[in-house]
Amino acid sequence: MRALYIAFSFLCGCFVSIYWGEYVVGNEAAIGIFVTVYTVLAGFLVAVIAILGDPSLLPSGSWRSAEGHRQEIEDRLIRHTWLFVLYLVTIGVIFVGALLSKAPEDVVSSCVKAIIAHIHLGLGVAAFILTLGMPKMLMDIQRKRVDAEIDRRRAEAGIKD
């Protein structure tokens, strides 16, 4: 299911890039918005990665119980690291496009400049769609933390489930 969501995200990015990419070519206001949004999202994602790596997310109990959840946490960290890389690639393509936008036509053709704008729009849309699942994931993590704390307090009070 996750692979379908990723494919859907990139297909949407391609669709938007093909049909509306011309509105980004040479549009410095849009480029500024993209850079701002993806820079903020990248910073936010660093905080999420730090939260995911917090050892307090491991369930209480034996080391075997914690070991059993290690792979789940590592998988989440890897997925979010790839999303972070996608943000950085998007920002990088925008940066290259901004640099080349001022190059003379005999050095960099307007076609190449347009292709770069289309690429950063497609990557940006795909990255944004992939980000939409993050609030639910964060809510699930916090819910698990609250449930673990309630379970710990019940155990301290001698209450069994």
N, C-alpha and C positions, 0 to 999 in steps of 0.2 A: 504494500500500500504506500509506503514511504517513497519508493522509487517512482510510482505513478504521480505522486504529488510533486516530486522534483522535476519529472518530465513535463508535467502540466505547467509548472512555474516557468521553465525555459521556453516552452511553446508559447505561453502568453507573452513572454519577453520578445520573442521573435515576431509575433503578430503585431504587437504595439510598435516595435521598431520598424517593421515594414510599412505599416499603414500610417503611422504618425511621426516617424523619425524625422521627416522633413521640417517639422516644427522646432526641432532641437538644433538643427544645423545653423550655426552662427548666432544662436540665441544665448547670449551671455547671461541673461537673467535666469534662464532655465538651468544652465550649467552651474551657476552659483548655488541655486537651490539644491541641485543634485549633490554637489560637494558638501554642502552643509548637512544635508540629511544623512548621507552615508558616513560622514565623519562622526556625527552624533550617534548613529546606530553602531558604528564600530566601537566607540567608547562604551556604550551601553552593553554591548556584547562582551567586552572585556570584563565588566562587572558580573555578568551572568556566568562567564567561564569561571571566575573566582568563586562564585556561590556554588557552582556545580562541583568544584574541587574541594569544598569544605568537608573535612573528615566528620563533622558532626552530622552529616547526612547519612552516614553509615548507621544501620540499625544497631540498637544495643544488643548485648549478648556476647557470645563467644567470637573468637577471631574467625572461626569458620563461617559464621553468619555474615560477618563483614566481608570476608573473602568472596562469598557468593554474590555480593552486590558490587564488587569491584568492576566487573566487566560492564555492567549496566551503566555505571558512572563513567567509565572510560569511553563507552560508545557515545554517550551524550557529549562528552568533552570533544571527541573527534568530530561529531556532526557540527557542533558550534564553532570549532576551529575552522572547519571548511567554510562555514558561512562567513566567518571573519575574513578568511582569505578572499572570498567572493567580494566582500565589501572593499577590501584593499585593491583588488584587481579592477573593480569598477572605478574607484577613485584614481587609480593609475592610468586607466584608459582616458578618463576625463582630463587628467593632467597632460597626457601626451596630445590629446586633441586640442587643448588650450594652447599648448606650445606651438603646435603645427598650424593653428588657425591664423597666425600672424605671418607664416612663411609665404613667400611669393609663389605665384602659380607655377612658375617654371621649376621650382624646387619641389613643391608638394601640390599635386593637382587638387582641384575642388572636389573631384570624385573621391579621392582618398580621405579628404577632410570629412566628407559626408558619410563615408563608410565608418569612420571612427565615431562620429556622432551617433549613427545607428547602432553600433556595437555597444556604446556606453548606455544608450537608452534601453536596449534589450537586456543587458546585464543588470541594470538598475531595477527594471521591472521584475525580473526573475528574483533578484535578491530581496526586494520588498515583499513579494508574495511568499517567499520562503520564511520571512520574518514574522508573518502573520500568526504562526503557530506558537511563537515564543511566550506570549502572555499566559496561555493555557498551561504550557510546560512549567512556567514559574509558579503559577497557582498550584499545580499538582505537587511541586516540590515543597512549597510552604504548607500545604495540607498534610503531607507526609510528616513534616517536622512537628506540626501541632499534634497529630495523632500519636507520634512517638513520645512526645512529652506527656500527653494524657496517659498513655500506657505506662510510662515510667512512674508517674504519680500514683496511679492505681496500684501498681506493684508495691510501692512504698507504703501505701495504706493497707496493703494486704487484701485488696479486692481482686478477685479473679474474673476473667472475661466471661 
